Amino acid sequence: MRPYLLLTPGPLTTSETVKEAMMSDWCTWDEDYNIGIVEVIRKQLVELASSRPEEYTAVLMQGSGTFCVEATLGSAVRPEDCLLVAANGAYGKRMGVIADYYHLNCRVMQFEETQAVCPERIGEYLDTHPEVTHVSVVHCETTTGVLNPLEEIAKVVKARGKVLIVDAMSSFGGVPIDMAALGIDFLISSANKCIQGVPGFGFIIARRSLLEQCRGVARSLSLDLYDQWSTMEKGHGKWRFTSPTHVVRAFMQALKELQMEGGVVARHARYCENHRILVEGMRSLGFRTLLSDDEQSPVITSFYYPDADFDFKAFYYALKAKGFVIYPGKISQADTFRIGNIGDVFPTDFIRLIEEVRKLDIRF
Ligand SMILES: *Cc1c(COP(=O)(O)O)cnc(C)c1O
C-alpha cells in the first residue's frame, strides 16, 4: 500500500492503520458515527489546542484546508470590520484573495518570503490604524517552511484587543500551540497535515464566545461556520451536508496514534529529528537551505538548486524511483525545491534519503 514515501507537506505518508480505518462504511445519521466518532474528535481537538478547553469549541468542515480558511474569514469578519493579513508567502496571500472575494475591508501587510513576519511592524500598524478589528497570520508558511513567531505576534495583537485568526494548517499537531495561553481566537488546520490523516476535511477551533456571535455573518451557505457549528453542537456530531465519513474515521485513528506517540511534544521532537538529519545530510552534500536556521520550521525545508544547470525533474524522478517523492519550490525569487519532514516518516527514512541523494553523485 506504500509505493513511495511522500516527503511533502500534505497529503503525506499515513500509517497502514490509518488507511485500514477507512475499510468500513458509516451512516451519517447514526450515533455510531456522530457520537462515537465526530464528537470524540471535536473534544480531542479542543483539548489538543487549548489548556482551557471549556473556552473553545471545534467545527469540522468538508473540503481542503482553504475551505476552512474561507469559512472562517467569511463567517467571522463582518462588512463593518477591518482585517489585517500579515503575509510572507502564498498562504498568507491567499487569505488576502479570500478577503477580496468577500469584499472585506482588508489590508495585506507584505513581508519578504524568506523572512518571518515581524511582530513589531504589526504592532506599529495597529497603533496607527485603530480601525483594524481582526488580524490573521499563517503560523508555518508552507511556501518556504518559515515558522512565524506566533507567541510574539499574539502578544502584540491581543495587547491591542484585536481578534486573532491563525492558519496553523501545517503546524497544528506537530508544533505545540496553546490557544488559551496565546489568546488565539480562531485556529484553522486540516486532516492531512501534522495529525497525519487523509485529505477530505479541515477543522476550525474557535473561542466559543466569539463564534456564538457569528450567526448570520456568512455570505456563503456551504461555508457558513456558525451554521455548521450550531448543527454539530445541537445534533451531537451531525454535519449539515454529507461528510467524508471514511476520512473522518481515519482521522480518529490518526488522533489515537498521535496520543500513542506521546502527543504533540513527542511528534514535534520526531519532526525536529527528521529535519536535523535532512539538513545536516544535504549540507554535507553541498546543498544550501533557503532560510536561516532560526526562522526554519521542522515541517518542510526549502533548498536552493545547487547550480544553474541543476535538473530538478531528473532529480525528482531519480528519488522517486528510490521511494521518495519530494516537492517543487513555490517562490519566485529563487530556484528551490522542498522536502517535507511530516507524516508517518522517521529518522531512518531520512538517513536512507540522504544515502540515495549521495549516490546520485550530483557534481557542483
Ligand atoms: C496546506 C495549507 C493550506 C491549505 O491548502 P489546501 O490545498 O486547501 O489544503 C493552507 N495554509 C497552509 C499554511 C497550508 O500549509
PDBQT file of the ligand as one rigid body, heavy atoms in Angstrom, charges set to zero:
ROOT
HETATM    1  C1  LIG A 401      -1.912  23.111   3.219  1.00  0.00    +0.000 C 
HETATM    2  C2  LIG A 401      -2.084  24.509   3.637  1.00  0.00    +0.000 A 
HETATM    3  C3  LIG A 401      -3.296  25.204   3.426  1.00  0.00    +0.000 A 
HETATM    4  C4  LIG A 401      -4.477  24.607   2.740  1.00  0.00    +0.000 C 
HETATM    5  O1  LIG A 401      -4.231  24.203   1.466  1.00  0.00    +0.000 OA
HETATM    6  P1  LIG A 401      -5.283  23.254   0.741  1.00  0.00    +0.000 P 
HETATM    7  O2  LIG A 401      -4.606  22.976  -0.565  1.00  0.00    +0.000 OA
HETATM    8  O3  LIG A 401      -6.542  23.961   0.617  1.00  0.00    +0.000 OA
HETATM    9  O4  LIG A 401      -5.396  22.038   1.614  1.00  0.00    +0.000 OA
HETATM   10  C5  LIG A 401      -3.417  26.486   3.931  1.00  0.00    +0.000 A 
HETATM   11  N1  LIG A 401      -2.409  27.066   4.589  1.00  0.00    +0.000 NA
HETATM   12  C6  LIG A 401      -1.235  26.434   4.809  1.00  0.00    +0.000 A 
HETATM   13  C7  LIG A 401      -0.169  27.146   5.569  1.00  0.00    +0.000 C 
HETATM   14  C8  LIG A 401      -1.035  25.141   4.328  1.00  0.00    +0.000 A 
HETATM   15  O5  LIG A 401       0.127  24.512   4.558  1.00  0.00    +0.000 OA
ENDROOT
TORSDOF 0
